[in-house]
Amino acid sequence: MSRTREIDPATRFDARAGEYDRYRPDYPPELLAWLREVPGAGPPGRVVDVGSGTGISARMFLDAGYRVIAVEPNAAMRAQAERRLGGRTGFRSVGARAEATGLADQEADLVSVAQAFHWFDREAARREFARLLRPGGICVVFWNHRRTSGSAFLEGYEKLLDEYGTDYHEVTRRYPDDWAMRAWYGTGYRAGIRLAHRQRLDWPGLWGRLQSSSYVPAAGQAGYGPMRDALRRLFMETATDGMVEMAYDTRVFAGTLSGVEPVHRRRPSRTRIRE
């Protein structure tokens, strides 16, 4: 089933911030190792982490020695990040949208967007990121692309979302393909990579992971109970030693944003991209 819901990240995750913080995957360590090879991206430096959510990516950058300004419009998500990271040296939290951060010109050595790019107005965000970056600074965009095939669990999980998702397909259509990302960077595009990543989840972890998604029923909504029952059956049928594996390809793109170049229209994708 699929029903239209509000597509506003500033409020959409209000009731899911706790699950998001606890159950969403982090990012593979190879990502930072790869990024350091991109000229202009290595620490020490200041990252403006846009759409920073509960601080999963901000924590990764802090651990690697960067200073981080986390920009997040959703108050509940931002509060989770501030509780987790607020006491750390080099961390600052800002309530703002990607298209208008309110930060100073050339504030960033590196602009980072993790798991949030699909929510942005791409042209407005590009102008803002170009303003934020110092000359030669890098913008890196990355997200965990959930695999939908390759195991009985992955295929069953996808079928469950097809059946019980609210606006699942509307959300997944927002994700750009590789061509669209290269077009967004224009002549500043430098490099991209895909990295294998995974989560091993027990039953509470799997249920929390599902509930962290904004496109499934929440408690009290139609389909919530049947969805939970269906997920439990899938877990019982596919778990090994009490665990299932959620597999991802972490997609990473990096480049400069010198000037405000035209952003081409997105070429229709032949594949469905999954959060």
C-alpha positions in Angstrom: 0.0 0.0 0.0 1.2 3.6 -0.6 -0.4 6.7 0.7 0.8 10.3 0.3 2.3 11.8 3.5 4.1 15.0 4.3 7.5 15.2 2.6 9.0 17.7 5.0 12.2 16.6 6.8 11.8 19.4 9.3 8.9 17.6 10.9 8.8 14.1 9.3 11.1 12.4 11.8 9.7 14.0 15.0 8.5 10.7 16.5 11.3 8.6 15.1 14.5 10.4 16.3 15.2 7.8 19.1 14.9 4.8 16.8 16.9 6.6 14.1 19.7 7.3 16.6 19.8 3.8 18.0 19.2 1.6 14.9 20.4 3.4 11.7 23.7 2.1 10.4 26.9 4.1 10.6 29.3 4.3 7.6 32.2 2.1 6.7 35.7 3.3 7.9 37.0 3.0 4.3 34.9 6.1 3.5 37.2 8.4 5.4 40.3 6.7 4.2 39.1 7.2 0.6 38.0 10.8 1.3 41.5 11.7 2.6 42.8 10.9 -0.9 40.6 13.6 -2.5 42.7 16.9 -2.5 41.3 19.4 -0.1 39.3 17.0 2.0 41.6 15.7 4.7 41.8 17.0 8.3 42.4 19.1 10.2 39.6 21.2 9.0 36.0 22.3 9.6 33.1 20.2 8.3 29.7 21.6 7.8 27.6 18.5 8.1 24.3 19.4 6.5 21.2 17.4 7.3 23.1 15.9 10.2 20.2 14.2 11.8 21.1 12.5 15.1 24.8 13.0 14.6 25.8 9.6 13.1 28.0 11.2 10.4 29.1 14.1 12.7 30.5 11.6 15.2 32.5 9.9 12.4 34.1 13.2 11.5 34.8 14.2 15.1 36.4 10.8 15.8 38.7 11.5 12.7 39.9 14.8 14.0 37.7 17.2 12.1 35.8 20.1 13.7 32.0 19.8 12.9 29.2 22.3 12.5 26.0 20.1 12.4 23.1 21.6 10.5 19.7 20.0 11.1 16.2 21.4 10.8 14.4 18.7 12.7 14.3 19.7 16.4 13.9 16.1 17.7 16.8 14.8 15.6 19.0 17.7 16.5 18.3 17.2 20.2 19.6 13.6 19.9 22.8 14.8 18.3 23.3 17.5 21.0 22.8 15.0 23.8 25.3 12.6 22.2 27.9 15.0 21.0 27.3 18.4 22.8 30.2 17.9 25.2 32.8 17.1 22.6 35.4 19.7 21.6 34.9 21.0 18.1 31.2 20.3 17.9 28.6 22.9 17.2 24.9 22.4 16.4 22.7 24.7 14.3 19.0 24.5 13.6 18.6 25.4 9.9 17.8 23.9 6.4 20.3 23.0 3.8 19.2 25.7 1.5 19.7 28.5 4.1 22.1 27.5 6.8 22.7 31.0 8.2 26.5 30.3 8.4 29.2 32.7 7.2 30.7 32.7 3.7 33.6 30.2 3.4 32.8 28.7 6.8 33.7 25.2 5.6 36.8 23.3 4.4 34.4 20.4 3.7 30.6 20.3 3.3 29.2 16.9 4.1 25.8 15.5 3.4 25.0 12.0 4.7 21.7 10.2 4.1 19.9 13.5 3.6 20.5 14.7 0.0 17.2 13.4 -1.3 15.3 15.8 1.0 17.0 18.9 -0.4 16.1 21.4 -3.1 19.2 20.5 -5.1 19.8 23.8 -7.0 19.3 25.9 -3.9 21.4 23.6 -1.8 24.2 23.7 -4.4 24.3 27.5 -4.3 24.4 27.5 -0.5 27.1 24.9 -0.3 29.2 26.8 -2.8 28.9 29.9 -0.6 30.0 27.9 2.5 33.1 26.4 1.0 36.5 28.0 1.1 38.3 28.2 -2.3 39.2 24.6 -3.3 37.0 23.1 -0.6 35.2 19.8 -1.2 31.6 18.7 -0.9 31.0 15.1 -0.2 27.6 13.4 -0.5 27.0 9.9 0.7 24.3 7.5 1.8 23.7 3.9 2.6 21.9 2.3 -0.3 20.0 -0.8 1.1 20.3 -3.9 -1.0 17.0 -5.4 -2.0 18.2 -8.8 -3.2 20.8 -11.4 -2.6 19.2 -13.2 0.4 15.8 -14.4 1.5 15.8 -11.8 4.2 16.7 -8.8 1.9 14.1 -9.8 -0.6 11.5 -10.4 2.1 12.2 -7.0 3.7 11.6 -5.3 0.4 8.3 -7.1 -0.1 7.2 -6.1 3.4 7.9 -2.4 2.6 6.0 -2.8 -0.7 3.0 -4.1 1.2 3.0 -1.9 4.3 4.9 1.2 3.4 2.9 4.4 3.5 4.7 6.7 1.0 7.7 4.3 0.5 7.8 4.6 -3.3 7.4 8.4 -3.2 10.4 8.7 -0.9 12.7 6.3 -2.8 12.1 8.0 -6.1 13.7 11.1 -4.6 17.1 9.4 -4.5 19.4 10.5 -7.4 21.3 8.0 -9.6 25.0 8.3 -10.5 24.3 10.4 -13.6 22.3 12.9 -11.6 25.0 13.3 -9.0 27.7 13.9 -11.6 25.4 16.5 -13.3 24.9 18.2 -9.9 28.6 18.6 -9.4 29.1 19.7 -13.0 32.7 20.3 -13.9 33.7 20.1 -10.2 33.0 16.4 -10.0 36.1 14.6 -8.8 35.4 11.0 -7.8 32.9 8.5 -6.5 33.0 5.1 -4.9 30.7 2.3 -3.6 31.6 0.6 -0.4 30.1 -2.6 1.0 28.6 -2.2 4.5 26.3 -4.2 6.7 24.3 -4.3 10.0 23.8 -7.5 12.0 20.5 -7.2 13.8 18.7 -9.2 16.4 14.9 -9.0 16.7 14.8 -5.8 18.7 17.4 -4.2 16.4 15.4 -5.2 13.3 12.2 -3.9 14.6 13.9 -0.6 15.7 15.6 -0.3 12.3 12.2 -0.6 10.5 10.6 1.9 12.9 13.4 4.4 12.2 12.0 4.7 8.6 9.5 7.6 8.0 7.5 5.7 5.4 6.1 2.9 7.6 3.1 3.0 10.0 3.8 4.2 13.5 2.0 2.9 16.6 -1.7 3.6 16.4 -1.8 3.8 12.6 -3.4 1.4 10.2 -1.2 -1.5 9.3 1.2 -1.2 12.3 0.2 -4.5 14.0 0.1 -6.6 10.8 3.4 -5.1 9.7 5.1 -6.0 13.0 3.7 -9.6 12.7 5.0 -9.9 9.1 8.4 -8.7 10.2 8.5 -11.1 13.0 7.6 -14.0 10.7 10.4 -12.9 8.3 12.9 -12.8 11.1 12.0 -16.2 12.3 12.2 -17.7 8.8 15.5 -16.1 7.9 17.6 -15.5 11.0 20.8 -17.4 11.7 21.8 -17.7 15.3 19.3 -15.1 16.2 20.5 -12.5 13.7 19.8 -11.2 10.2 22.0 -9.1 8.0 21.0 -5.9 6.4 23.4 -5.2 3.5 24.2 -1.9 2.0 26.3 -0.2 -0.7 27.5 3.1 0.7 27.5 5.5 -2.3 30.0 8.3 -2.1 30.5 11.4 -4.4 33.0 14.2 -4.0 33.9 17.4 -5.8 34.2 21.1 -5.7 31.4 23.6 -6.2 33.2 26.6 -7.7 30.6 29.1 -8.8 26.9 28.2 -9.4 26.8 26.1 -12.6 23.5 25.0 -14.2 22.1 21.9 -12.7 20.8 19.5 -15.4 17.5 17.8 -15.2 17.7 14.3 -13.8 17.8 11.6 -16.3 15.1 9.0 -15.5 16.6 6.0 -13.6 16.0 2.5 -14.7 16.7 1.2 -11.2 14.9 1.8 -7.9 17.2 3.2 -5.2 16.5 2.2 -1.7 17.3 4.0 1.6 
